[in-house]
Amino acid sequence: MRQETVQSICGQVFVWFGVVVLWVSLYKFISAFWLDASPWPELQLGAAGLILVAAGWIFRNSAFITTLLAENSPSARARRSFLMIALASFIMGCVVLLKVSVQDICRYKRLLGEGGSLE
């Protein structure tokens, strides 16, 4: 019961955050026309909002997540451990790929500097 409640709440948070991101993206997209700016970069923000909404819906209805949240199951503990190791490896791989793929020294310094993505 507890894991289903946690799953439902987390899924709802993802969905609502995605909806807020979509509204902000739509507002910025429309306001870019009045400011004589390019509205097309705002589509990336809208895509992120759609991904958040879809992730929240999947998270809320996933049987796999329900089994991961089971407290007393040894197999759930093993799956959680594997998932955390896979997630940490994925994040470290993305950071290494990002650092290796940047070829301009100015972009590299901005990436690593104060307020940069890797900070």
C-alpha positions in Angstrom: 0.0 0.0 0.0 2.8 2.4 0.9 4.8 1.9 -2.2 1.7 2.5 -4.4 1.0 5.8 -2.6 4.6 6.9 -3.0 4.5 5.8 -6.7 1.3 7.8 -7.3 2.6 10.9 -5.5 5.9 10.8 -7.4 4.1 10.3 -10.7 1.8 13.2 -10.0 4.8 15.5 -9.2 6.4 14.6 -12.5 3.2 15.2 -14.4 2.4 18.6 -12.8 6.0 19.7 -13.1 5.9 18.8 -16.8 2.7 20.7 -17.3 4.3 23.8 -15.6 7.3 23.5 -17.9 5.0 23.2 -21.0 3.1 26.3 -19.9 6.3 28.2 -19.5 7.6 27.0 -22.8 4.3 28.1 -24.5 4.5 31.5 -22.9 8.1 32.0 -23.9 7.3 30.8 -27.4 4.5 33.2 -27.9 6.3 36.1 -26.2 9.4 35.6 -28.5 7.3 36.8 -31.4 6.6 40.2 -29.7 10.3 40.6 -28.7 11.6 39.9 -32.3 13.5 36.9 -31.0 13.7 33.4 -32.3 11.0 31.2 -30.7 12.5 27.9 -31.9 14.8 27.3 -28.8 11.7 27.2 -26.7 10.6 24.0 -28.5 13.4 22.2 -26.6 11.9 23.3 -23.3 8.5 22.1 -24.6 9.9 18.8 -25.5 11.4 18.5 -22.0 7.9 19.2 -20.6 6.4 16.5 -22.7 9.1 14.0 -21.6 8.3 14.9 -17.9 4.6 14.4 -18.4 5.2 11.0 -20.2 7.7 9.9 -17.5 5.2 10.8 -14.8 2.5 8.8 -16.4 4.8 5.8 -16.9 6.1 6.1 -13.4 2.6 6.2 -12.0 1.4 3.1 -13.9 4.6 1.0 -13.9 4.5 -2.4 -12.3 8.3 -2.4 -12.3 8.4 0.7 -10.1 5.9 -0.9 -7.8 8.2 -3.9 -7.3 11.2 -1.6 -6.8 9.5 0.2 -4.0 8.6 -3.0 -2.2 10.3 -2.8 1.2 10.8 -6.3 2.4 11.7 -8.1 -0.8 15.3 -9.1 -1.2 14.9 -9.1 -5.0 13.6 -5.5 -4.8 16.7 -4.5 -2.8 19.0 -6.1 -5.4 17.1 -4.4 -8.2 17.4 -1.0 -6.4 21.1 -1.5 -6.0 21.6 -2.4 -9.6 19.4 0.6 -10.7 21.5 3.0 -8.6 24.8 1.6 -10.0 23.4 1.8 -13.6 22.2 5.4 -13.0 25.5 6.5 -11.5 27.4 4.9 -14.4 25.1 6.6 -17.0 25.6 10.0 -15.4 29.4 9.6 -15.2 29.4 8.4 -18.8 27.4 11.5 -19.9 29.8 13.8 -18.1 32.8 12.2 -19.7 31.2 12.2 -23.1 30.3 15.9 -22.7 33.9 16.8 -21.7 35.4 14.8 -24.5 33.0 16.1 -27.2 33.6 19.9 -26.5 36.3 21.0 -28.9 36.3 24.8 -28.4 38.4 26.0 -25.5 36.0 28.8 -24.6 33.0 26.4 -24.4 35.1 24.0 -22.4 35.9 26.7 -19.9 32.3 27.8 -19.7 31.3 24.2 -19.1 33.7 23.7 -16.2 33.6 27.3 -14.8 31.4 28.9 -12.2 27.8 28.3 -13.1 28.6 25.8 -15.8 26.8 22.6 -16.5 29.2 20.3 -14.7 29.3 22.4 -11.6 
